[in-house]
């Protein structure tokens, strides 16, 4: 797991981030299988077909507030007094409003014919079987019109949408009980490195625990992938070739951690070139310069660096959008939009590569959003990802001073 991330190796052979991402995404194809699932089981799945409204929502004009349904023509200015002709709770079918009367009405209840406004109860006073309207409303006040949300037959959620709770609610509201979704993406992964050992076992000389497998598996399962872990593969060319070939036979995507640098014990690059093609290797970012992308026969392959922070960053920037597109997500949902906030740091010595620094976005004592950086730039400090709540984007070859605006990618966008 000897992946170097030293800035001294930055050079013209490194592919810019935008070109690398465009190349990777150009090879992403949605899985070919779909299935129909109950709406209750659709969370996190990707729609293969759009959701079509089965009904008009709302189906009829209804009251947005508790109060009194009136015809504004019957009100003679402030403190108009009208008899109460009916009571309309939600779920009932009202009679047309009698001229010169008011109807007691509750939120969500159908507005009776002949009524053109609902007066909120806070500006009314009930007096026996009459109501005194202290403040006359404007016509249409507090009425939600039929079809205000959607019309029957309209597509309310497009295909390629990754279903969130809000989509579940909307689909239910328009009467859809099941949806067609793409099948789950199957991902096979393994770790490379003779120094690795699984947690729970005693460490021997020179050994470290295999954290990368758990990080990568968690990231992929967070996107709804079916993940098969093939464990730790010894650092030999033959073992690497065998593991890659085995993984490619059972998955839509093969992912690895470690072994993508140029050391004598890093065998992934030549193994991939033997079994298929290598389309991408080094990217002009920090951390995460060594990222391998290619194919094992026809199965896509993504090899992430062995340093845990480099793995995390390259997954977020490249593997995540590739996985999403392979799941059928439309292009608009592949990458989050950065937010901008002021730097709470100075950056006097920029790198030749664009840096994605572990950062915290927080409000200062004056309530202003500020971005602070983790104390170390080392790509081996996994605890920094627990400290951070996002990545600050530090442009290549550009100094920054406190108060400068900086782009920030929050984890709550990158990890879902």
C-alpha positions in Angstrom: 0.0 0.0 0.0 2.8 2.4 -1.0 0.9 5.0 -2.9 2.8 8.2 -2.9 1.0 11.5 -2.9 4.0 13.8 -2.9 3.6 17.2 -4.6 7.1 16.9 -6.0 5.7 14.4 -8.6 3.1 16.8 -10.0 3.8 17.2 -13.7 2.4 17.7 -17.2 1.4 14.0 -17.4 -1.3 14.5 -14.7 -4.8 14.7 -16.1 -6.9 17.7 -14.9 -9.9 16.9 -12.7 -12.5 17.9 -15.2 -11.0 15.9 -18.1 -10.6 12.9 -15.8 -14.2 13.0 -14.6 -15.5 13.5 -18.2 -13.5 10.5 -19.3 -14.7 8.3 -16.5 -18.3 9.2 -16.9 -18.2 8.7 -20.7 -17.7 5.0 -19.9 -20.5 4.7 -17.4 -23.5 2.8 -18.7 -26.7 2.2 -16.7 -27.2 -1.4 -15.6 -29.5 -3.3 -18.0 -32.0 -4.9 -15.6 -35.0 -3.4 -13.9 -37.5 -4.6 -11.4 -40.8 -3.3 -10.0 -40.8 -2.8 -6.2 -43.5 -1.6 -3.8 -43.2 2.1 -3.0 -42.3 1.3 0.6 -39.1 -0.5 -0.6 -38.0 2.1 -3.2 -36.0 4.4 -0.9 -32.5 4.9 -2.4 -33.3 3.1 -5.7 -33.1 4.7 -9.1 -36.2 5.1 -11.2 -36.1 3.4 -14.6 -39.4 5.0 -15.6 -40.9 8.3 -14.4 -43.7 8.5 -11.9 -47.0 9.6 -13.5 -49.7 11.2 -11.4 -52.8 9.0 -11.1 -54.9 11.8 -9.8 -55.2 15.6 -9.7 -53.7 17.0 -6.5 -55.5 18.5 -4.7 -58.6 16.9 -6.3 -60.8 19.9 -5.3 -60.5 23.4 -3.8 -59.7 23.0 -0.1 -59.1 25.1 2.9 -55.6 26.0 3.8 -56.6 27.0 7.4 -59.1 26.4 10.1 -61.8 29.2 9.8 -64.9 30.1 8.0 -65.8 29.7 4.3 -67.5 32.8 3.0 -68.5 34.6 -0.2 -66.7 38.0 0.1 -69.7 39.7 -1.6 -71.7 38.9 1.6 -69.3 40.9 3.9 -70.0 44.5 4.6 -66.6 45.7 5.8 -65.2 45.0 9.3 -67.2 43.1 11.9 -69.7 41.6 9.4 -72.0 39.2 11.2 -73.2 36.0 9.3 -75.2 33.0 10.3 -73.3 29.7 10.3 -75.1 27.4 7.9 -72.9 24.2 8.0 -69.8 22.6 9.5 -67.2 21.1 7.1 -64.5 18.9 8.6 -61.9 17.3 6.4 -63.2 14.2 4.6 -66.7 15.5 4.3 -68.7 16.5 1.2 -70.2 20.0 1.8 -73.4 21.5 0.5 -73.2 24.7 -1.6 -72.8 27.7 0.6 -76.2 29.4 1.2 -76.2 33.1 0.2 -75.5 35.4 3.1 -74.1 32.7 5.4 -70.7 31.3 6.5 -69.6 27.7 6.9 -67.3 26.5 9.7 -64.4 24.8 7.9 -61.2 23.0 8.8 -57.9 22.6 7.2 -58.0 20.3 4.2 -61.8 20.2 3.9 -63.4 20.9 0.5 -64.4 24.5 0.0 -68.2 24.6 -0.7 -69.5 25.9 -4.0 -70.4 29.6 -3.9 -67.6 30.3 -1.3 -64.6 32.3 -2.6 -62.5 32.7 0.5 -61.7 31.3 3.9 -61.4 33.6 6.9 -58.9 32.4 9.4 -60.5 31.7 12.8 -58.1 34.1 14.5 -59.9 37.1 13.0 -63.4 35.7 13.7 -65.5 35.5 16.8 -68.3 33.0 17.1 -71.5 34.4 18.6 -73.9 31.5 19.1 -74.9 30.3 15.7 -73.4 33.3 14.0 -69.8 34.4 13.3 -68.4 37.9 13.4 -65.8 38.5 10.7 -63.6 41.2 12.1 -61.3 41.5 9.1 -62.8 40.8 5.7 -60.5 38.7 3.5 -59.5 39.1 -0.2 -61.2 36.8 -2.7 -59.3 33.4 -2.9 -57.7 33.9 0.5 -56.6 30.6 2.2 -57.9 28.4 -0.6 -55.7 25.7 -2.2 -57.0 25.3 -5.7 -57.7 22.0 -7.4 -54.6 20.9 -9.4 -52.4 23.4 -7.6 -49.8 20.6 -6.9 -50.2 18.5 -10.1 -52.7 17.3 -12.7 -53.6 13.7 -13.5 -51.4 12.2 -16.2 -48.4 14.5 -15.5 -44.9 13.1 -14.9 -44.1 14.3 -11.4 -40.7 12.5 -10.9 -38.5 11.9 -14.0 -36.6 8.7 -14.7 -33.1 8.6 -13.4 -34.1 10.1 -10.1 -32.6 8.5 -7.0 -35.6 8.1 -4.7 -35.5 10.1 -1.5 -38.1 10.5 1.2 -39.6 13.5 -0.6 -40.1 11.4 -3.7 -41.8 8.6 -1.7 -44.2 11.1 -0.3 -45.0 12.7 -3.7 -45.5 9.3 -5.4 -47.9 8.2 -2.6 -49.7 11.5 -2.9 -50.4 10.9 -6.6 -51.6 7.4 -6.0 -48.6 5.3 -7.1 -48.1 2.1 -5.1 -45.1 0.6 -6.9 -42.3 1.9 -9.2 -39.9 0.4 -11.7 -36.3 0.8 -10.7 -32.9 -0.3 -12.0 -31.5 -3.4 -10.4 -28.8 -2.8 -7.8 -25.3 -2.3 -9.1 -23.0 -5.3 -8.1 -19.6 -4.2 -7.0 -16.7 -6.5 -6.1 -13.8 -5.1 -4.1 -10.6 -6.2 -2.5 -7.6 -4.6 -0.8 -4.0 -5.0 -1.8 -1.1 -5.1 0.7 0.8 -7.8 2.5 0.9 -5.4 5.5 -2.9 -5.6 6.0 -4.8 -7.6 8.5 -8.5 -7.6 9.4 -9.6 -5.8 12.6 -10.1 -8.0 15.6 -6.9 -9.9 15.1 -3.6 -9.1 16.9 -1.2 -7.1 14.9 2.1 -8.7 13.9 5.4 -6.8 13.1 4.8 -4.3 10.3 1.1 -4.9 10.1 -1.8 -2.5 10.1 -5.5 -3.0 10.1 -7.4 -3.0 6.9 -9.6 0.1 7.3 -10.0 0.8 3.6 -12.3 -2.2 3.0 -14.7 -1.0 5.6 -14.6 2.6 4.4 -15.1 1.6 0.7 -17.8 -1.0 1.5 -19.7 1.6 3.6 -19.5 4.2 0.9 -20.8 1.8 -1.7 -23.6 0.4 0.4 -24.6 4.0 1.2 -25.5 4.3 -2.5 -27.5 1.0 -2.4 -24.9 -1.2 -4.2 -24.7 -5.0 -3.7 -21.1 -5.3 -2.4 -19.0 -8.5 -2.5 -15.7 -8.3 -0.6 -12.9 -10.6 -1.7 -10.7 -9.7 1.2 -7.0 -9.0 1.2 -4.9 -10.0 -1.9 -1.2 -10.7 -1.5 1.2 -8.3 -3.3 2.1 -10.5 -6.2 1.3 -10.0 -9.9 -0.3 -13.5 -10.3 -2.5 -13.1 -7.2 -3.6 -9.7 -8.4 -4.5 -11.0 -11.9 -6.4 -13.9 -10.4 -8.3 -11.6 -8.0 -9.2 -9.1 -10.8 -10.4 -11.8 -13.1 -12.5 -13.4 -10.4 -14.0 -10.1 -9.4 -14.9 -9.2 -12.9 -16.9 -12.4 -13.4 -19.3 -11.7 -10.6 -19.8 -7.9 -10.7 -20.8 -4.9 -12.7 -17.8 -2.9 -11.3 -14.5 -3.9 -9.7 -13.0 -1.6 -7.1 -9.7 -1.9 -5.2 -7.7 0.0 -2.6 -4.0 0.2 -2.7 -1.4 -1.0 -5.2 -2.0 1.7 -7.8 1.3 3.5 -7.5 4.6 2.6 -9.2 6.5 0.7 -6.5 7.8 -2.8 -7.0 5.0 -4.2 -4.8 2.3 -2.3 -6.7 0.9 -4.8 -9.3 -2.6 -3.4 -10.2 -1.5 -1.3 -13.1 0.3 -4.0 -15.0 -2.4 -6.6 -14.1 -5.2 -4.4 -15.4 -3.2 -3.8 -18.6 -2.7 -7.5 -19.1 -6.4 -8.4 -18.5 -8.0 -5.5 -20.2 -7.3 -1.8 -20.7 -6.1 1.1 -18.5 -7.8 4.4 -19.5 -6.6 6.6 -16.7 -4.0 6.6 -14.0 -2.8 9.9 -12.6 -4.9 13.0 -11.8 -3.8 16.5 -10.9 -5.4 16.6 -7.4 -4.3 16.3 -3.9 -4.8 14.0 -2.1 -5.5 11.2 -4.5 -3.2 11.6 -7.5 -2.9 7.8 -8.3 -6.3 6.7 -9.4 -6.7 3.9 -11.9 -9.7 3.5 -14.2 -10.0 0.9 -16.9 -11.7 -2.4 -17.8 -11.2 -6.1 -17.0 -12.5 -7.5 -20.2 -15.8 -5.6 -20.4 -16.1 -4.9 -16.6 -15.2 -1.4 -15.4 -12.4 -1.1 -12.9 -11.7 1.7 -10.4 -8.5 1.4 -8.4 -8.3 3.9 -5.5 -5.2 4.8 -3.6 -4.1 3.0 -0.4 -3.8 6.0 1.8 -7.2 6.2 3.5 -7.9 10.0 2.9 -6.8 9.6 -0.7 -9.2 6.7 -1.1 -12.1 8.8 0.4 -11.5 11.8 -1.7 -11.1 9.9 -5.0 -14.2 8.0 -4.3 -16.2 11.1 -3.7 -14.9 12.9 -6.7 -14.8 10.1 -9.3 -16.1 6.7 -8.2 -19.3 8.1 -6.7 -20.5 9.8 -9.9 -19.5 6.8 -11.9 -21.5 4.5 -9.6 -24.5 6.8 -9.7 -24.5 7.0 -13.5 -24.1 3.2 -13.7 -27.1 2.9 -11.4 -29.1 5.0 -13.9 -29.0 8.4 -12.2 -29.5 11.2 -14.7 -26.6 13.6 -15.2 -28.1 16.4 -13.1 -27.8 14.2 -10.0 -24.2 13.0 -10.4 -22.2 15.8 -8.7 -23.2 18.2 -5.9 -22.9 22.0 -6.3 -20.3 23.5 -4.0 -21.3 26.2 -1.5 -19.2 29.3 -0.9 -18.1 30.6 2.5 -15.2 32.7 3.9 -11.9 31.2 4.7 -10.9 31.2 8.4 -7.3 30.4 7.4 -4.4 31.6 5.2 -3.0 29.6 2.3 0.3 31.2 1.4 1.9 28.2 -0.4 -0.5 26.7 -2.9 0.1 23.3 -4.5 0.5 22.7 -8.2 -2.5 20.4 -7.9 -6.0 21.4 -6.9 -6.4 20.4 -3.2 -9.4 19.0 -1.6 -8.7 19.7 2.1 -10.5 18.3 5.0 -12.4 21.2 6.5 -15.1 22.3 8.9 -17.9 24.7 7.9 -19.2 26.3 11.1 -20.8 29.6 12.2 -18.5 32.0 14.1 -19.6 34.1 17.1 -21.2 36.6 14.8 -23.2 33.9 13.0 -21.2 34.0 9.8 -20.2 30.8 8.1 -16.5 30.2 8.1 -14.3 27.4 6.7 -11.4 26.0 8.8 -8.9 23.4 7.7 -7.6 20.3 9.5 -4.2 20.8 11.1 -2.4 18.2 8.9 -2.4 17.6 5.1 -1.3 14.0 5.5 -3.4 11.6 3.5 -2.9 8.9 6.1 -4.7 10.6 9.0 -8.1 8.9 8.8 -9.4 10.6 12.0 -9.4 13.9 10.0 -12.4 12.7 8.1 -14.3 12.3 11.3 -13.3 15.8 12.4 -14.3 17.3 9.1 -17.8 17.9 7.7 -16.7 18.5 4.2 -13.9 19.3 1.7 -12.6 22.7 1.0 -11.6 23.2 -2.7 -8.2 25.0 -2.8 -7.4 26.1 -6.4 -4.0 25.1 -7.8 -1.3 27.8 -7.9 -3.5 30.3 -6.0 -2.9 31.8 -2.6 -5.7 32.5 -0.2 -6.1 34.8 2.8 -8.6 34.9 5.7 -11.9 36.3 4.5 -11.5 35.1 0.9 -14.4 33.1 -0.5 -13.7 29.4 -0.8 -15.8 26.6 -2.3 -16.9 23.8 0.0 -18.3 20.3 -0.6 -20.3 19.2 2.4 -20.2 15.5 3.4 -24.0 15.4 3.7 -24.0 15.8 -0.1 -21.1 13.6 -0.9 -22.1 10.6 1.2 -25.6 10.0 0.0 
